[in-house]
Amino acid sequence: MANIKSSEKDIRRTKRRNAANSQNRNRLRTQAKKILKAIQDGEKEALKSLYKEYASLLDKAAKTNLIHSKNADRKKSRMALRINNQAATA
């Protein structure tokens, strides 16, 4: 346990940040799962809006250093490939 006031404050801030980061990571994973389910079900109309929101969430996560910017770019690219491959085969 921290004995210094600034250390106690750091612990409080870390807990707050950890909760926010966890929530944002879960939001990213959930959105990715929604897109994959829409691909499986063949919902072409829903895919555009879902992907747009997913890309936005990834950009925000990269901007706040939740994930690396190149990681976000890679995830967007791979998801776009999956969507385009599904559209080509359907």
Secondary structure, 3 states (H helix, E strand, C coil): CCCCHHHHHHHHHHHHHHHHHHHHHHHHHHHHHHHHHHHHHCCHHHHHHHHHHHHHHHHHHHHCCCCCHHHHHHHHHHHHHHHHHHHHHC
